[in-house]
Amino acid sequence: MYTPGEVAVNYLDACETKTTLALPRMFLLGCLAGMFVALAGVASGAASAMIGNPSAARLVSGAVFPAGLSMVLVAGSELFTGNNLLIMGVLQRRITLRAMLRNWLVVYLGNFAGAVLVAALAALGHVYAAFDGAFAQAVTATAAAKVSLPFGDALVRGVLCNFLVCTAVWMSNAAKTVPGKIAGLFFPIAAFVIAGFEHCVANMYYIPAGLFASAVSGAAPDGLTWGGFLLRNLLPVTLGNLIGGTGLVGVTAWYLYLAPLRAPASAGKRP
């Protein structure tokens, strides 16, 4: 495996690759990542829909949901939350702030499109009708719970979530084999699901899925609206994910492993 310092240095090349993608490719890769995460959400939701004990349901969901990041990293795609680590390239002066923000915006929109597409297709295919409608009830309840979170709670849960997600990306990048990469990301992702933390790209699936499922049943819980989704959940969770990914992981890793490699401004100059 690569050492943490080697992971940091290797990621600098990824920073350049990710930020120099043509916009159509960047967007499409973002769509794929959104679809991968959403498909993992469908599977984890189906696996836990009939489990009455909430702790057991989260444990089962946590065991299935890492499939999403596994597909993102191994099949190849662009995930906004993982790309929060691009801050290391900015701090190391390998990429510009503008290039990083461009990547974040395009990938975020792609993630949104891909995740909502899967939610819509699952609704059109009557996937949520499984288990005599119990799946639809579970999906709707999950979405309603997410939009009812206080702003501060959603923000903090977003911070904690992306601390784990970026740690998962980091651990995956330390491995040199596909099984090693999947093993490296599995436990941090499972941990955030079991703990009930909030991931903006996952919620781009979960809440629209609840909206689509409730539209079919004609019984949408109070507060479960597109406006509630965007303002009461996606906004604070995205801000929290940014803080957790860039600050707690990206900036910290840069300071520990990359900052010492930067030559002082006066190096090579005569006194």
Secondary structure as GFF3:
##gff-version 3
##sequence-region A 1 271
A	DSSP	alpha_helix	4	19	.	.	.	ID=ss1
A	DSSP	alpha_helix	23	48	.	.	.	ID=ss2
A	DSSP	alpha_helix	54	64	.	.	.	ID=ss3
A	DSSP	alpha_helix	67	71	.	.	.	ID=ss4
A	DSSP	pi_helix	72	76	.	.	.	ID=ss5
A	DSSP	three_ten_helix	82	86	.	.	.	ID=ss6
A	DSSP	alpha_helix	87	91	.	.	.	ID=ss7
A	DSSP	alpha_helix	97	124	.	.	.	ID=ss8
A	DSSP	three_ten_helix	127	129	.	.	.	ID=ss9
A	DSSP	alpha_helix	134	147	.	.	.	ID=ss10
A	DSSP	alpha_helix	151	174	.	.	.	ID=ss11
A	DSSP	alpha_helix	178	195	.	.	.	ID=ss12
A	DSSP	alpha_helix	200	217	.	.	.	ID=ss13
A	DSSP	alpha_helix	226	227	.	.	.	ID=ss14
A	DSSP	pi_helix	228	234	.	.	.	ID=ss15
A	DSSP	alpha_helix	235	242	.	.	.	ID=ss16
A	DSSP	pi_helix	243	251	.	.	.	ID=ss17
A	DSSP	alpha_helix	252	253	.	.	.	ID=ss18
A	DSSP	pi_helix	254	258	.	.	.	ID=ss19
A	DSSP	three_ten_helix	259	261	.	.	.	ID=ss20
###
